[in-house]
């Protein structure tokens, strides 16, 4: 179960980052949103990685 949740979090992070870039290029948003959302995606990806880690 942890493996599936970790996979889902990693998948979501890798899918939504390109969508976020497309959204920003098309509509634009504030200057601080892009770095903040990138850090959030990195944190989500790291949590997914730690859930999938088999140590």
C-alpha positions as a Markdown table, in Angstrom:
| # | Residue | x | y | z |
|---|---|---|---|---|
| 1 | Unk | 0.0 | 0.0 | 0.0 |
| 2 | Unk | 2.8 | 2.4 | 0.8 |
| 3 | Unk | 4.4 | 1.6 | -2.5 |
| 4 | Unk | 1.3 | 2.5 | -4.4 |
| 5 | Unk | 0.8 | 5.8 | -2.5 |
| 6 | Unk | 4.4 | 6.7 | -3.1 |
| 7 | Unk | 4.0 | 5.9 | -6.8 |
| 8 | Unk | 0.9 | 8.0 | -7.0 |
| 9 | Unk | 2.6 | 11.0 | -5.3 |
| 10 | Unk | 5.6 | 10.8 | -7.6 |
| 11 | Unk | 3.4 | 10.4 | -10.7 |
| 12 | Unk | 1.3 | 13.4 | -9.6 |
| 13 | Unk | 4.4 | 15.6 | -9.1 |
| 14 | Unk | 5.8 | 14.6 | -12.5 |
| 15 | Unk | 2.5 | 15.2 | -14.3 |
| 16 | Unk | 1.5 | 18.5 | -12.7 |
| 17 | Unk | 4.9 | 20.2 | -13.1 |
| 18 | Unk | 4.7 | 20.4 | -16.9 |
| 19 | Unk | 1.0 | 21.4 | -16.6 |
| 20 | Unk | 2.1 | 24.1 | -14.2 |
| 21 | Unk | 4.6 | 25.4 | -16.7 |
| 22 | Unk | 2.1 | 25.5 | -19.5 |
| 23 | Unk | -0.4 | 27.3 | -17.2 |
| 24 | Unk | 2.2 | 29.9 | -16.3 |
| 25 | Unk | 3.2 | 30.5 | -19.9 |
| 26 | Unk | -0.4 | 30.7 | -21.1 |
| 27 | Unk | -2.1 | 32.8 | -18.3 |
| 28 | Unk | 0.7 | 33.9 | -16.1 |
| 29 | Unk | 0.6 | 34.4 | -12.3 |
| 30 | Unk | 2.6 | 36.1 | -9.6 |
| 31 | Unk | 6.3 | 36.0 | -9.3 |
| 32 | Unk | 6.6 | 34.0 | -6.1 |
| 33 | Unk | 4.1 | 31.3 | -7.1 |
| 34 | Unk | 6.4 | 29.4 | -9.5 |
| 35 | Unk | 9.2 | 28.9 | -7.0 |
| 36 | Unk | 6.8 | 28.1 | -4.2 |
| 37 | Unk | 4.9 | 25.5 | -6.3 |
| 38 | Unk | 8.2 | 24.0 | -7.5 |
| 39 | Unk | 9.4 | 23.5 | -3.9 |
| 40 | Unk | 6.0 | 22.0 | -3.1 |
| 41 | Unk | 6.3 | 19.6 | -6.0 |
| 42 | Unk | 9.8 | 18.7 | -4.9 |
| 43 | Unk | 8.6 | 18.0 | -1.4 |
| 44 | Unk | 5.7 | 15.8 | -2.7 |
| 45 | Unk | 8.1 | 13.9 | -4.9 |
| 46 | Unk | 10.5 | 13.3 | -2.0 |
| 47 | Unk | 7.7 | 12.1 | 0.3 |
| 48 | Unk | 6.6 | 9.7 | -2.5 |
| 49 | Unk | 10.2 | 8.5 | -2.9 |
| 50 | Unk | 10.6 | 7.9 | 0.8 |
| 51 | Unk | 7.3 | 5.9 | 0.8 |
| 52 | Unk | 8.6 | 3.7 | -2.0 |
| 53 | Unk | 12.1 | 3.2 | -0.4 |
| 54 | Unk | 12.5 | -0.4 | 0.7 |
| 55 | Unk | 15.1 | 0.0 | 3.4 |
